[in-house]
Amino acid sequence: MSDSRLWCENGAPAILRHGAYHEAPITGQLLSTYSWFDCWTSGGLHGGNNTTWYHTFGDWIAPGYDGWGYVPADWVYTTGSFDANPSAHGLRHC
């Protein structure tokens, strides 16, 4: 963590969603494999078998959106203990 953001590796291309669930509209994509995340929230269950989603700004922006969105934690290369409580590691809750 630096500058109050989580900087780490992630899967790419990763879809960003308007809300923290898979049915939310797509707002953009992360094309890079190392990104920053400014906060986290709880949302829909995903492939990481938890409900943690991370918020960031996309490398590609979907038409009609501002580029901000949520990525499920299974696309962000954090540990399960980090995903269980990102605030304990210094990342603010959205």
N, C-alpha and C positions, 0 to 999 in steps of 0.2 A: 504494500500500500504506500502510495505517495500522493501528495496533493489531495488527500481525502478520497482518492479514487482507487479502485482495484485495477491494477494493470496485470494482465496475464494472457496466456495462450488460450485460443478458442478454436473450435471447428469452423471451417469456412467452405462454401458460403453459408452463413447462418442467417436465417430469416428473423427479422424483427417484427414484433406484433404490437398493435396499438394498445392492447391489454395483456395481462399476464395469463393468457390461456390460448390454446391452439386454434380456437375458432375465431379469434380476434382478427381484424383486417391486417394485412401486411403493410408495414410502413416503410420498409427498406431491407437492406441486407448488410451484414458484415462480410467484406471480401477479404480482409486481412486475417492473419492467424495470430496476431498479437494486438489486443485491444484494451480499452479502458471501460470501466463500468462505474457509474457515479452513485448508484444506490441499488437496493434489492427490495423485493416484495414477495408475498405469498400469492400463489395463483393456482392454475390447474396442474394436476399431476402430469409428469412427463417421464421420459425414458430413464431419467436418473433416479426414479422411484422416490422423488420428493416433490415439493410444490414451490421451491425457490426459483425465482426468475430475476435476472439482472437487467438493469436499465442502461442504455447507451445510445449513442448517435451513430447512424449507419454510414457506411462508405458509399452505398447506393441508396437513393431516396425514391420511394414510390411516388408516382404522380398524385398530387392532391394531399400529400402528407409533409410533415416538417422534418422527417428523418430520425426522430426520436422513437425508441421502441424497446420492447422487452425480449430477452432471449432466455429460453429455459436453461437451467443450470447444467443440464447434461451436455450443452454445447460450450460451456465455459469450464476450462480445465482447473477446477478447484477441487479440494478434497471433500468427502462426505461430511467431515466434521465442520469444515468451513461453511458448507451449504446449510447445515443444521442451524447455524446462528451467525450469519455474516456480521451482525452488529458487534458481536463479541470480539471480532477481529478488526474493528474500526470502520466498517462500511455502514453508512447510514441507511436506515429504512426509508423507502420512498414515501 
